[in-house]
Amino acid sequence: MAKPAKNGISIYFRCHRISIHRSAIYAIGKPKYIHLLINRREKKMFIQGCEQDKDAFKIYYTFSDTENVDKCYIHSKWFIEYFADMLGVAYDSESLCFSGILLEDGRTIQIDLNQYEVIAYQPEQESAS
């Protein structure tokens, strides 16, 4: 399995989930909602904490006592389908891990969607959703 990227995300196509790495979500203040802003031409995504609105995604937080780590994710079948189309991968593709950087504003994570690592599919990924 690929090593999680600091301030990054992982996209689990088969279970319609985007996992936001703990360091990334904490870097932007552990918000309840986020905006995912896409520059399709440059294949960049920006993650910003926000208040609830019609364009916001709710963040789901879980805590595992055995792993001693927070898991932060969103579920969105249509957004995952959009990602697959934009990246030119099959909708039931292997999962992908993307690195991100915290921008100088201290509230935005930038993800370069051109650079990623493949995460080999494991059936327990579906049960974690």
HUUR-V544974 format. One record per backbone hydrogen bond with DSSP energy under -0.5 kcal/mol. CO is the residue of the C=O (numbers start at 1). NH is the residue of the N-H. Records with the same first field share a line. If there is no record, write none. Layout:
# HUUR-V544974
CO = NH ; NH
This chain:
# HUUR-V544974
5 = 8
6 = 100
8 = 21
9 = 98
10 = 12 ; 19
11 = 13 ; 96
12 = 15 ; 17
13 = 16
16 = 76
17 = 12 ; 19
18 = 20 ; 74
19 = 10 ; 21
20 = 72
21 = 24 ; 25
22 = 26
23 = 27
24 = 28
25 = 30
26 = 29
32 = 59
33 = 50
34 = 57
35 = 37 ; 48
37 = 46
38 = 40
39 = 43 ; 44
43 = 113 ; 114
44 = 39
45 = 111
46 = 37 ; 48
47 = 109
48 = 35
50 = 33
53 = 56
57 = 34
59 = 61
60 = 73
62 = 71
63 = 65
64 = 68 ; 69
69 = 64
71 = 62
72 = 20
73 = 60
74 = 18
76 = 80
77 = 81
78 = 82
79 = 83
80 = 84
81 = 85
82 = 86
83 = 87
84 = 88 ; 89
90 = 93
95 = 119
96 = 11
97 = 117
98 = 9
99 = 112
101 = 103 ; 110
103 = 106
107 = 49
108 = 103
109 = 47
110 = 101
111 = 45 ; 113
112 = 115
114 = 116
117 = 97
118 = 120
119 = 95
122 = 125
123 = 126 ; 127
124 = 128
126 = 129
